């Protein structure tokens, strides 16, 4: 029996301070809401004017205030805390701990079991010092009734925030360590189990199971800085265990010299979210006012991340190889069959609720391939 232990620490590479200061001297990107009241697909308002405008009464459109009123000014778009740029233990890092056991169960049969833990630290966060937590108004949203949603829908999603109208466009970003604001954690824990067997007679069997999950918590940060993600209430996430199974086997049929190989894998399905676009009419009863900045709607995920997944992907591939010998020359004539079971499992889905769970990619159909290799 062999026991293997490891403790490692990894850090983000150093970047030059001068590059940050030079790059962030100008606010060169902003966004604003726009209501195309006359349906001509053209923003009919004064785009040079950074403030909110409502020209619908004169045949124009409605444009909200820009997201950063410093747009175009030669000012630092972000000020950096010196503690994030220099000194000991200032860079984002992660600690990795692993332990494992390798053991021979029988002649030519071995197993390997391992545990892995990765813990992240020195997180960065951007604090908009022009606003405080009291400048955000809380609201909630009732999920639509849908058998595909947890419990059939109809539940309340709370913990949502909207910036007060008098604070829209005010920005004074300060990048600092999250530890100066509150507690933030993220870990990943997993286990591997693999087996390798060579029973003889031209046979090889290998396979294993891997599982793990991620947990994270930024609730302490979001309570102080709701601007980091005002419409994402899922600040504490514990994902379901994601388990993979992979197996392979090879066997050479004696006398006829035909090599048969097969691989099988079973992988987790895609993570499912439900990004629902809620209109002002749906939000206003809880918020007590329209959305700030002239926004006509807001997007809210209705599903706790890491709790809903699609069907597992199960795939079988095979290869048949005939070995042909002629003097010193050897040829391998092969037939590959990809996706033997012709599965059409969904690999990714649309997470926008208007087209919710509509497949965007499926496993490729069964495929045959002929090949030849000549060695001389």
C-alpha positions in Angstrom: 0.0 0.0 0.0 1.2 3.5 -0.9 -0.1 6.7 0.8 0.3 10.0 -1.1 -0.2 13.4 0.6 0.2 16.8 -0.9 -0.3 20.4 0.3 0.2 23.2 -2.3 -0.5 26.9 -2.6 -1.0 28.7 -5.9 -1.0 32.5 -6.5 -2.2 34.7 -9.3 0.7 36.1 -11.4 2.1 39.6 -10.6 0.9 42.4 -12.9 2.6 45.8 -13.2 1.0 48.7 -11.3 1.8 51.1 -14.2 -0.3 49.1 -16.6 -3.3 49.3 -14.3 -3.1 53.1 -13.8 -2.6 53.8 -17.5 -5.4 51.5 -18.6 -7.9 52.9 -16.1 -7.4 56.6 -16.7 -10.5 57.0 -18.9 -14.1 55.9 -18.4 -14.8 54.7 -21.9 -17.8 52.3 -21.6 -21.3 52.9 -20.2 -24.8 51.6 -20.8 -28.3 53.1 -20.5 -31.8 51.9 -20.8 -33.8 52.6 -24.0 -37.5 52.3 -24.8 -38.2 52.2 -28.5 -41.6 53.9 -28.3 -42.0 54.5 -32.0 -40.7 51.0 -33.0 -38.3 52.2 -35.6 -35.3 50.4 -34.0 -33.4 53.7 -33.6 -32.7 55.4 -30.3 -34.5 58.7 -30.9 -33.1 60.8 -28.1 -30.0 62.9 -27.6 -27.3 60.3 -26.9 -24.8 63.0 -26.1 -27.0 64.1 -23.1 -26.0 61.7 -20.3 -29.2 62.4 -18.3 -32.6 60.7 -18.5 -34.9 61.8 -21.3 -38.5 61.0 -22.1 -39.4 62.3 -25.6 -42.3 60.0 -26.2 -44.8 62.9 -26.2 -43.0 64.3 -29.3 -42.6 61.1 -31.2 -39.2 60.2 -29.7 -38.0 57.6 -27.3 -37.2 57.2 -23.6 -33.5 56.9 -22.7 -32.4 56.5 -19.1 -29.4 58.1 -17.4 -26.0 56.6 -18.4 -24.5 54.1 -15.9 -21.5 56.3 -15.2 -21.7 60.1 -15.3 -17.9 60.3 -15.5 -18.1 59.0 -19.1 -15.4 60.5 -21.3 -13.6 62.3 -18.5 -9.9 61.7 -17.9 -10.3 60.4 -14.4 -9.4 57.0 -12.9 -12.3 54.7 -13.6 -11.2 52.6 -10.7 -9.0 53.4 -7.7 -7.0 50.5 -6.3 -6.3 49.8 -2.7 -2.5 49.6 -2.3 -3.0 46.4 -0.3 -4.1 44.7 -3.5 -1.1 45.7 -5.5 1.9 45.2 -3.3 3.0 43.5 -0.1 2.9 40.0 1.3 -0.2 37.8 0.8 -1.9 40.4 -1.5 -2.6 38.2 -4.6 -5.6 35.9 -5.1 -4.6 32.4 -4.1 -5.8 28.9 -3.5 -4.6 26.1 -1.2 -4.9 22.6 -2.4 -4.8 19.5 -0.1 -4.9 16.0 -1.4 -4.4 12.6 0.1 -4.6 9.2 -1.6 -4.0 5.5 -1.2 -2.8 3.0 -3.8 -3.2 -0.7 -3.1 -2.9 -3.9 -5.0 -5.9 -6.0 -4.3 -4.7 -9.1 -6.2 -2.0 -9.9 -8.8 -2.4 -7.3 -11.7 -5.4 -5.6 -10.0 -4.9 -2.3 -8.2 -7.1 0.5 -6.8 -6.4 4.2 -6.2 -8.6 6.3 -3.9 -8.0 10.0 -3.4 -9.5 13.0 -1.7 -9.0 16.6 -2.9 -9.8 19.9 -1.3 -9.2 23.3 -2.8 -9.8 26.5 -0.9 -9.6 30.0 -2.5 -8.6 33.2 -0.7 -7.6 36.8 -1.1 -10.7 37.7 -3.2 -11.1 41.1 -4.8 -14.2 43.2 -4.7 -15.1 46.6 -6.2 -16.8 49.0 -3.8 -18.8 51.9 -5.4 -18.1 54.5 -2.8 -20.6 56.9 -4.3 -23.4 54.7 -2.9 -24.1 52.8 0.3 -26.4 49.8 1.1 -29.1 52.2 2.1 -29.2 53.6 -1.4 -30.7 50.3 -2.6 -34.4 49.5 -2.3 -35.3 45.8 -1.7 -38.0 44.1 -3.6 -39.2 40.6 -4.4 -40.7 38.7 -7.3 -43.2 35.9 -7.5 -42.1 33.1 -9.9 -44.7 32.1 -12.5 -46.5 28.8 -12.1 -44.6 26.2 -14.1 -44.3 22.4 -13.4 -40.7 22.7 -14.5 -39.8 25.1 -11.7 -39.1 23.8 -8.2 -42.4 23.0 -6.5 -44.3 23.9 -9.6 -43.4 27.6 -9.3 -45.4 30.3 -7.6 -42.8 30.9 -4.9 -41.3 34.2 -3.9 -37.7 35.2 -4.9 -36.6 37.8 -2.4 -33.3 39.5 -1.5 -33.4 41.6 -4.7 -32.3 45.2 -4.8 -32.6 48.2 -7.1 -30.5 51.3 -6.9 -32.5 54.4 -5.9 -33.1 56.8 -8.9 -31.2 59.7 -7.4 -28.0 57.6 -7.3 -28.0 56.2 -10.8 -24.8 57.2 -12.7 -22.8 58.1 -9.6 -19.7 56.0 -9.6 -16.5 56.0 -7.5 -15.1 52.5 -7.8 -12.6 51.3 -5.3 -11.0 47.9 -5.8 -10.0 46.3 -2.5 -9.6 42.9 -0.8 -13.0 41.4 0.2 -11.7 40.7 3.7 -11.8 44.5 4.3 -15.5 44.4 3.7 -16.8 41.1 5.0 -16.3 37.3 4.9 -16.1 35.5 1.6 -15.4 31.8 1.1 -15.1 29.3 -1.7 -14.1 25.6 -1.6 -14.2 22.6 -3.7 -14.2 19.0 -2.3 -14.0 15.9 -4.3 -13.0 12.2 -4.4 -11.6 9.8 -7.0 -11.8 6.1 -7.1 -10.1 4.2 -10.0 -9.3 0.6 -10.7 -6.8 -1.0 -13.1 -6.9 -4.7 -13.9 -4.8 -6.8 -16.3 -6.2 -10.3 -16.0 -4.1 -11.6 -18.9 -5.0 -13.1 -22.2 -4.7 -9.8 -24.0 -7.3 -8.1 -21.8 -7.1 -4.6 -20.0 -9.8 -3.1 -17.9 -9.7 0.4 -16.4 -12.4 2.6 -14.8 -13.3 4.9 -12.1 -15.7 7.3 -10.4 -15.0 10.9 -9.6 -17.3 13.2 -7.6 -17.1 16.6 -6.1 -18.9 19.8 -5.4 -18.3 23.5 -5.0 -19.5 25.7 -2.1 -19.3 29.5 -1.9 -20.6 32.2 0.4 -20.5 36.0 -0.3 -23.5 36.9 1.8 -21.3 39.0 4.1 -20.0 41.0 1.1 -23.4 41.5 -0.6 -25.0 42.8 2.7 -22.5 45.7 2.6 -22.1 46.0 -1.2 -25.4 45.1 -2.9 -24.1 46.7 -6.0 -21.8 43.8 -6.8 -24.9 41.8 -7.9 -28.2 43.4 -6.9 -30.5 40.9 -8.6 -28.7 37.7 -7.7 -29.9 36.7 -4.2 -28.1 33.4 -4.3 -25.1 34.6 -2.3 -24.6 31.2 -0.6 -24.3 28.3 -3.1 -23.8 24.6 -2.3 -23.9 22.7 -5.5 -25.0 19.1 -5.8 -22.3 16.5 -6.1 -21.2 16.2 -9.8 -20.3 12.5 -10.4 -18.5 11.2 -13.5 -18.0 7.6 -14.4 -15.5 6.4 -17.0 -14.6 2.9 -18.1 -12.5 1.4 -20.8 -11.6 -2.1 -21.9 -9.5 -3.8 -24.6 -9.3 -7.4 -25.7 -7.2 -9.0 -28.4 -9.0 -12.0 -29.9 -6.3 -14.7 -30.3 -5.4 -16.4 -33.5 -7.5 -14.0 -35.7 -5.6 -11.0 -34.1 -8.6 -8.7 -33.8 -8.4 -5.9 -31.2 -11.7 -4.9 -29.6 -11.8 -1.7 -27.5 -14.7 0.1 -25.9 -15.0 3.2 -23.7 -18.1 4.3 -21.7 -18.6 7.5 -19.9 -21.5 8.9 -17.8 -21.3 12.6 -17.2 -23.5 15.1 -15.4 -26.1 17.0 -17.4 -26.0 20.7 -17.9 -26.7 23.1 -15.0 -30.2 24.6 -15.4 -31.0 28.2 -14.6 -34.2 30.2 -15.3 -33.4 33.8 -16.2 -36.8 35.5 -16.1 -37.3 39.0 -17.5 -39.6 40.7 -15.1 -41.4 43.9 -16.3 -41.9 47.1 -14.3 -45.5 46.0 -13.8 -44.4 42.9 -12.0 -41.7 44.6 -9.9 -43.5 47.8 -8.9 -46.0 46.4 -6.4 -43.1 45.2 -4.3 -40.6 47.9 -5.1 -43.1 50.8 -4.6 -41.8 52.6 -7.7 -40.6 51.9 -11.3 -37.2 50.5 -11.8 -34.5 53.2 -11.7 -32.6 54.5 -14.7 -35.6 54.2 -16.9 -35.3 50.4 -17.1 -38.3 48.7 -18.5 -37.4 45.3 -17.0 -35.0 43.4 -14.9 -33.6 39.8 -15.3 -33.9 37.5 -12.3 -32.8 33.9 -12.0 -35.6 31.8 -10.5 -33.6 28.7 -9.8 -31.0 28.3 -7.0 -27.7 27.6 -8.9 -26.4 24.1 -8.5 -29.8 22.5 -7.8 -31.2 21.6 -11.2 -29.4 19.6 -13.9 -30.4 18.0 -17.2 -30.3 14.4 -18.1 -26.9 12.7 -17.7 -24.8 12.1 -20.8 -24.1 8.4 -21.3 -21.9 7.5 -24.3 -20.4 4.3 -25.6 -17.7 4.3 -28.2 -16.1 1.2 -29.8 -13.2 0.3 -32.1 -12.5 -2.9 -34.0 -9.0 -3.3 -35.4 -7.8 -6.2 -37.6 -4.0 -6.7 -37.6 -2.6 -7.9 -40.9 1.1 -9.0 -41.2 3.1 -9.4 -44.3 6.8 -10.0 -43.7 8.2 -7.0 -41.9 5.1 -4.9 -42.7 2.2 -4.7 -40.4 -1.2 -3.0 -41.1 -4.0 -2.1 -38.8 -7.4 -1.8 -40.4 -9.9 -0.2 -38.0 -13.5 0.5 -37.7 -14.5 3.2 -35.2 -18.1 3.6 -34.0 -18.8 6.8 -32.1 -22.0 7.0 -29.9 -22.8 3.3 -30.5 -26.2 3.7 -28.7 -27.1 6.7 -30.9 -28.0 8.7 -27.8 -29.4 12.2 -28.5 -29.0 13.5 -24.9 -29.0 17.3 -24.5 -25.5 18.8 -23.8 -26.6 22.4 -23.2 -29.9 24.2 -22.9 -31.2 27.8 -23.1 -31.4 29.3 -19.6 -33.6 32.3 -20.7 -37.1 31.6 -19.3 -38.8 32.8 -22.5 -37.2 29.8 -24.3 -36.5 27.8 -21.2 -34.7 24.5 -21.4 -34.8 24.6 -25.2 -31.8 22.4 -26.4 -28.9 24.4 -27.9 -26.7 21.4 -28.4 -27.1 17.6 -28.4 -24.7 14.7 -28.6 -23.7 14.0 -32.1 -25.4 11.1 -33.9 -23.8 7.7 -34.3 -20.7 8.0 -36.5 -18.7 5.3 -38.3 -15.1 5.8 -39.4 -12.7 3.6 -41.3 -9.0 3.9 -40.9 -5.7 2.2 -41.8 -2.2 2.3 -40.5 0.8 0.7 -42.1 4.1 0.2 -40.3 7.2 -0.9 -42.2 
